């Protein structure tokens, strides 16, 4: 097992990465005390891992207080269910069971489950503790770390939420073996993001090891997850509430969130729209004269050819629809769109003063992106 620490003063917490961690009572015991535990999962993950997770928490409780209380709430799977109704269902179960502020919520699932559970924890009784047990690669390298929680609104992705840090993050690499290959590819889009933002050597290493990563080579995957968690931990420690450098982690997301909202949540996986968005960001960076065409093409080639990700956005989203949706993005300020763009592979910047003609050209480019 390897451990990465997110340094946030008295809210500092560990990210444990390794094999067979989902059944480890020792890892969760320090966070329970006499707390009652509620595991939130979905109807895809629960049949695979819920009993294993429950065994860890009940064993930890029994070893501590001698009593065990571990309830499960199973939600429908998918981005389409990441909404206030799902959070309301968690509230209903907690209130009916008279769960108090000593309760610990556990998010057992991918990014959707993690975001919903974290938001419920942030708001139930004005805040209770929670633990992240991410079961998708995307959640393990990104969404489970950093305390961003929330749900979608029909007019915008993740527009309702709160910053609420977990007590710990438990990354069991074994669970990745049950992921569909499409989910693995989508998670690798977020992994590649870290290379494009600030780690050019990592980006090139990922491209060279794409086959091993796609086949879930244990050593390569552990290295990739740890590198991403270290990078995100550093950024979160420096800028927890995204007032500055943390916004760099949104490379590709301004475009990607617009695609998700326009096409209906769940049509595309989040990582797939991030891949499209990163190619659009590279294309816009090229049109602004910040990177060479060859560099922009390299971004597209690695995403498309090495990792098999979709890079061409849907053709039925109009330029005006993009602009309207991006204007509602959380990163917009004082009526201006803010983009994370590239000055080089491994050098991302945040920019608001973008030439409108260049932006429109990117939005219209379709299959000609980065070409």
C-alpha positions as CSV (number, residue, x, y, z in Angstrom):
1,X,0.0,0.0,0.0
2,X,1.1,3.5,-0.8
3,X,-0.2,6.6,0.9
4,X,-0.5,10.2,-0.3
5,X,-1.4,13.0,2.1
6,X,-3.7,16.0,1.4
7,X,-2.4,18.6,3.8
8,X,-5.2,20.9,5.0
9,X,-4.2,21.6,8.6
10,X,-6.6,20.0,11.0
11,X,-8.6,18.5,8.1
12,X,-5.5,16.7,6.6
13,X,-6.4,13.2,5.3
14,X,-4.7,10.3,3.6
15,X,-5.3,8.6,0.3
16,X,-4.5,5.0,0.6
17,X,-3.7,3.2,-2.7
18,X,-3.2,-0.6,-3.1
19,X,-4.7,-4.0,-3.5
20,X,-7.4,-5.6,-1.4
21,X,-8.0,-2.4,0.6
22,X,-11.8,-2.4,0.4
23,X,-11.9,-5.2,3.0
24,X,-9.4,-3.6,5.4
25,X,-11.0,-2.9,8.8
26,X,-7.7,-1.4,10.0
27,X,-7.8,1.5,7.5
28,X,-11.3,2.7,8.4
29,X,-11.2,2.0,12.2
30,X,-9.5,5.3,13.1
31,X,-12.5,7.3,11.7
32,X,-15.4,5.5,13.3
33,X,-15.3,5.5,17.1
34,X,-18.9,4.9,18.1
35,X,-20.3,6.2,14.9
36,X,-23.1,4.6,12.9
37,X,-22.1,3.9,9.3
38,X,-24.2,4.3,6.2
39,X,-22.7,3.1,2.9
40,X,-24.1,4.8,-0.2
41,X,-23.6,2.8,-3.5
42,X,-25.4,2.2,-6.7
43,X,-27.2,-0.8,-8.3
44,X,-24.1,-1.7,-10.4
45,X,-21.4,-1.5,-7.7
46,X,-23.4,-2.8,-4.7
47,X,-23.7,-6.4,-6.0
48,X,-20.0,-6.5,-6.5
49,X,-18.5,-4.8,-3.5
50,X,-21.1,-3.8,-0.9
51,X,-20.8,-6.9,1.3
52,X,-17.0,-6.6,1.2
53,X,-17.1,-3.0,2.3
54,X,-19.7,-3.7,5.0
55,X,-17.5,-6.5,6.4
56,X,-14.7,-4.0,6.9
57,X,-16.8,-1.5,8.7
58,X,-18.6,-3.9,10.9
59,X,-15.3,-5.6,11.9
60,X,-13.8,-2.2,12.7
61,X,-16.8,-1.2,14.8
62,X,-16.9,-4.5,16.7
63,X,-13.2,-4.2,17.4
64,X,-13.7,-0.7,18.8
65,X,-17.0,-0.3,20.6
66,X,-18.1,-3.9,20.5
67,X,-21.3,-2.8,18.6
68,X,-21.8,-2.6,14.9
69,X,-24.3,-0.6,12.8
70,X,-23.8,-0.5,9.1
71,X,-26.7,0.4,6.8
72,X,-26.7,0.6,3.0
73,X,-28.5,2.9,0.6
74,X,-28.4,1.8,-3.0
75,X,-29.1,4.4,-5.7
76,X,-29.7,4.0,-9.4
77,X,-26.6,4.1,-11.5
78,X,-25.6,6.8,-13.9
79,X,-25.1,10.6,-14.4
80,X,-28.8,11.0,-15.1
81,X,-29.5,10.3,-11.4
82,X,-26.9,12.8,-10.1
83,X,-29.6,15.3,-8.9
84,X,-31.3,16.7,-5.8
85,X,-33.8,13.8,-5.8
86,X,-31.0,11.3,-5.1
87,X,-29.7,13.5,-2.3
88,X,-33.3,13.8,-1.0
89,X,-33.5,10.0,-0.9
90,X,-30.4,9.9,1.3
91,X,-31.9,12.5,3.6
92,X,-35.1,10.5,3.9
93,X,-33.2,7.4,4.9
94,X,-31.1,9.2,7.4
95,X,-33.9,11.0,9.0
96,X,-36.2,8.0,9.2
97,X,-33.3,6.1,10.9
98,X,-32.7,9.0,13.3
99,X,-29.0,9.2,12.3
100,X,-27.2,12.0,14.3
101,X,-24.0,14.0,13.7
102,X,-21.8,11.1,14.7
103,X,-22.9,9.3,11.5
104,X,-20.2,8.5,8.9
105,X,-21.4,8.3,5.3
106,X,-19.3,6.1,2.9
107,X,-19.3,6.7,-0.8
108,X,-18.8,3.3,-2.5
109,X,-18.9,3.9,-6.2
110,X,-17.7,6.1,-9.0
111,X,-17.7,9.9,-9.3
112,X,-21.5,10.2,-9.3
113,X,-21.9,8.3,-6.0
114,X,-19.0,10.2,-4.5
115,X,-20.3,13.6,-5.4
116,X,-23.9,12.8,-4.2
117,X,-22.7,11.2,-1.0
118,X,-20.3,14.0,-0.3
119,X,-23.0,16.7,-0.8
120,X,-25.4,14.8,1.4
121,X,-22.6,14.7,4.1
122,X,-21.9,18.4,3.7
123,X,-25.5,19.3,4.2
124,X,-27.2,16.7,6.5
125,X,-27.4,18.3,10.0
126,X,-25.1,21.0,8.6
127,X,-22.3,18.6,8.0
128,X,-21.3,15.1,9.0
129,X,-18.2,13.0,8.2
130,X,-17.7,10.8,5.1
131,X,-15.2,8.4,3.6
132,X,-14.5,8.0,-0.1
133,X,-14.1,4.4,-1.5
134,X,-14.0,5.1,-5.3
135,X,-14.5,2.2,-7.6
136,X,-13.8,3.8,-11.0
137,X,-10.5,5.0,-12.3
138,X,-11.8,8.5,-12.9
139,X,-13.0,8.8,-9.3
140,X,-9.7,7.3,-7.9
141,X,-7.5,9.8,-9.7
142,X,-9.7,12.9,-9.5
143,X,-13.3,13.3,-8.2
144,X,-12.8,11.4,-4.9
145,X,-9.9,13.7,-3.9
146,X,-10.3,17.4,-3.0
147,X,-13.7,17.8,-1.4
148,X,-15.7,18.9,-4.4
149,X,-19.2,17.6,-3.9
150,X,-22.5,18.3,-5.7
151,X,-25.2,17.4,-8.2
152,X,-26.2,18.5,-11.6
153,X,-29.0,20.9,-12.7
154,X,-30.7,20.7,-16.1
155,X,-29.1,24.0,-16.9
156,X,-25.6,23.1,-15.8
157,X,-23.3,20.4,-14.5
158,X,-22.3,20.4,-10.9
159,X,-24.0,23.7,-10.3
160,X,-25.3,22.8,-6.9
161,X,-22.7,21.7,-4.3
162,X,-20.3,22.4,-1.5
163,X,-16.6,21.9,-0.6
164,X,-16.5,19.2,2.0
165,X,-13.4,17.1,2.5
166,X,-13.5,13.4,3.3
167,X,-11.8,11.8,6.3
168,X,-9.9,9.5,4.0
169,X,-9.9,8.1,0.5
170,X,-9.4,4.3,0.1
171,X,-8.3,3.4,-3.5
172,X,-8.5,-0.3,-4.1
173,X,-6.8,-1.0,-7.4
174,X,-8.4,-4.5,-7.6
175,X,-11.9,-3.1,-8.3
176,X,-10.7,-1.7,-11.6
177,X,-10.8,-5.3,-13.0
178,X,-14.6,-5.2,-13.1
179,X,-14.8,-2.0,-15.0
180,X,-16.0,-2.0,-18.7
181,X,-13.1,-1.0,-21.0
182,X,-15.1,2.2,-21.9
183,X,-14.9,3.3,-18.2
184,X,-11.2,2.6,-18.1
185,X,-10.6,4.7,-21.2
186,X,-12.7,7.5,-19.7
187,X,-10.7,7.4,-16.5
188,X,-7.5,7.6,-18.4
189,X,-8.7,10.9,-20.0
190,X,-8.5,12.4,-16.5
191,X,-5.1,10.8,-16.0
192,X,-3.8,12.3,-19.2
193,X,-5.1,15.7,-18.0
194,X,-2.5,15.8,-15.3
195,X,0.3,15.4,-17.8
196,X,-1.0,18.1,-20.0
197,X,-1.4,20.6,-17.2
198,X,2.0,20.3,-15.5
199,X,3.8,17.0,-16.1
200,X,5.0,16.6,-19.7
201,X,7.2,13.6,-18.8
202,X,4.2,11.9,-17.3
203,X,2.1,12.6,-20.4
204,X,4.8,11.0,-22.7
205,X,5.1,8.1,-20.3
206,X,1.4,7.5,-20.4
207,X,1.5,7.5,-24.2
208,X,4.3,5.0,-24.3
209,X,2.6,2.7,-21.8
210,X,-1.0,2.9,-23.2
211,X,-1.4,-0.8,-23.8
212,X,-0.3,-1.7,-20.3
213,X,-2.6,0.8,-18.8
214,X,-5.6,-0.2,-20.9
215,X,-4.9,-3.8,-19.8
216,X,-4.7,-2.7,-16.1
217,X,-1.1,-3.6,-15.6
218,X,-0.8,-3.4,-11.8
219,X,2.5,-1.6,-11.6
220,X,1.7,1.0,-14.3
221,X,-1.8,1.7,-13.0
222,X,-0.6,2.1,-9.4
223,X,2.1,4.6,-10.6
224,X,-0.5,6.5,-12.7
225,X,-3.0,6.7,-9.8
226,X,-0.3,7.8,-7.3
227,X,1.1,10.4,-9.6
228,X,-2.3,11.9,-10.2
229,X,-3.2,11.9,-6.5
230,X,0.0,13.5,-5.6
231,X,-0.5,16.3,-8.1
232,X,-4.1,16.9,-7.0
233,X,-3.2,16.8,-3.3
234,X,-0.6,19.5,-3.9
235,X,-3.1,21.7,-5.8
236,X,-5.9,21.2,-3.2
237,X,-3.5,22.1,-0.4
238,X,-2.5,25.3,-2.1
239,X,-6.0,26.3,-3.3
240,X,-8.8,24.3,-1.7
241,X,-11.7,26.5,-2.8
242,X,-10.5,27.0,-6.4
243,X,-9.8,30.7,-6.2
244,X,-6.6,30.3,-8.3
245,X,-4.3,27.5,-9.3
246,X,-6.9,24.7,-8.7
247,X,-8.9,25.9,-11.7
248,X,-6.1,24.5,-13.9
249,X,-7.5,21.0,-13.1
250,X,-10.5,22.0,-15.2
251,X,-8.6,21.6,-18.5
252,X,-11.2,20.4,-21.0
253,X,-14.0,20.8,-18.6
254,X,-15.5,24.0,-19.8
255,X,-16.1,22.5,-23.2
256,X,-16.8,19.1,-21.8
257,X,-19.5,20.2,-19.3
258,X,-21.3,22.0,-22.1
259,X,-21.3,18.8,-24.2
260,X,-22.7,16.8,-21.2
261,X,-25.4,19.3,-20.5
262,X,-26.4,19.8,-24.2
263,X,-26.6,16.0,-25.0
264,X,-28.2,15.0,-21.7
265,X,-26.4,13.6,-18.7
266,X,-25.3,10.1,-19.2
267,X,-25.2,10.1,-23.0
268,X,-21.4,10.5,-22.8
269,X,-19.2,9.5,-19.9
270,X,-17.6,12.4,-18.1
271,X,-14.1,11.4,-19.1
272,X,-15.1,11.1,-22.7
273,X,-16.4,14.7,-22.8
274,X,-13.2,15.8,-21.0
275,X,-11.2,14.2,-23.8
276,X,-13.3,16.1,-26.4
277,X,-12.8,19.2,-24.3
278,X,-9.1,18.9,-24.1
279,X,-8.8,18.5,-27.8
280,X,-11.0,21.6,-28.2
281,X,-8.7,23.5,-25.7
282,X,-5.6,22.4,-27.7
283,X,-7.3,23.6,-30.9
284,X,-8.2,27.0,-29.4
285,X,-4.6,27.3,-28.0
286,X,-3.3,26.6,-31.5
287,X,-5.6,29.2,-33.1
288,X,-4.4,31.8,-30.6
289,X,-0.8,31.1,-31.6
290,X,0.2,29.6,-28.2
291,X,1.1,26.2,-29.4
292,X,2.2,24.8,-32.8
293,X,-0.1,22.7,-34.9
294,X,2.1,19.7,-34.4
295,X,1.6,20.0,-30.6
296,X,-2.1,20.3,-30.9
297,X,-2.2,17.3,-33.2
298,X,-0.1,15.3,-30.7
299,X,-2.7,15.9,-28.0
300,X,-5.4,14.6,-30.3
301,X,-3.4,11.6,-31.5
302,X,-2.5,10.4,-28.0
303,X,-6.2,10.7,-26.8
304,X,-7.7,9.2,-30.0
305,X,-5.1,6.7,-31.2
306,X,-3.3,5.6,-28.1
307,X,-6.2,5.5,-25.7
308,X,-9.2,5.1,-28.1
309,X,-11.1,8.1,-26.7
310,X,-13.7,10.1,-28.6
311,X,-12.2,13.4,-29.6
312,X,-14.9,14.8,-32.0
313,X,-17.7,16.7,-30.2
314,X,-21.3,16.0,-31.3
315,X,-22.2,17.8,-34.5
316,X,-25.6,18.9,-33.4
317,X,-24.5,21.4,-30.8
318,X,-24.7,25.0,-32.2
319,X,-22.1,27.6,-31.5
320,X,-24.6,29.7,-29.7
321,X,-25.6,26.7,-27.5
322,X,-22.0,26.2,-26.5
323,X,-21.6,29.9,-25.7
324,X,-24.9,30.0,-23.6
325,X,-23.9,26.8,-21.7
326,X,-20.4,28.0,-21.0
327,X,-21.6,31.3,-19.8
328,X,-23.3,29.4,-17.0
329,X,-20.2,27.5,-16.1
330,X,-18.9,27.9,-12.5
331,X,-15.6,29.2,-13.9
332,X,-17.2,32.2,-15.6
333,X,-16.5,35.5,-13.9
334,X,-18.1,38.9,-14.3
335,X,-19.8,37.7,-17.5
336,X,-16.5,36.6,-19.1
337,X,-15.7,33.0,-20.0
338,X,-12.5,31.6,-18.5
339,X,-10.7,28.8,-20.2
340,X,-7.8,26.5,-19.2
341,X,-5.6,26.4,-22.3
342,X,-2.1,25.2,-23.2
343,X,1.2,27.1,-23.8
344,X,2.9,23.7,-24.2
345,X,2.3,20.1,-23.2
346,X,2.8,20.3,-19.5
347,X,2.1,24.1,-19.3
348,X,-1.5,25.1,-18.7
349,X,-2.8,28.6,-18.1
350,X,-6.1,30.2,-17.2
351,X,-7.3,32.9,-19.6
352,X,-10.4,35.0,-19.9
353,X,-9.5,37.5,-22.6
354,X,-10.0,35.1,-25.6
355,X,-10.4,36.3,-29.2
356,X,-14.0,35.5,-30.0
357,X,-13.3,34.6,-33.6
358,X,-10.8,32.0,-32.6
359,X,-13.3,30.6,-30.1
360,X,-16.0,30.4,-32.6
361,X,-13.7,28.7,-35.1
362,X,-12.9,26.0,-32.5
363,X,-16.6,25.5,-31.7
364,X,-17.3,25.0,-35.4
365,X,-14.3,22.8,-36.3
366,X,-15.8,19.4,-35.6
367,X,-13.6,16.7,-37.0
368,X,-11.1,19.3,-38.1
369,X,-10.0,20.0,-34.6
370,X,-6.2,20.4,-34.2
371,X,-5.8,20.0,-37.9
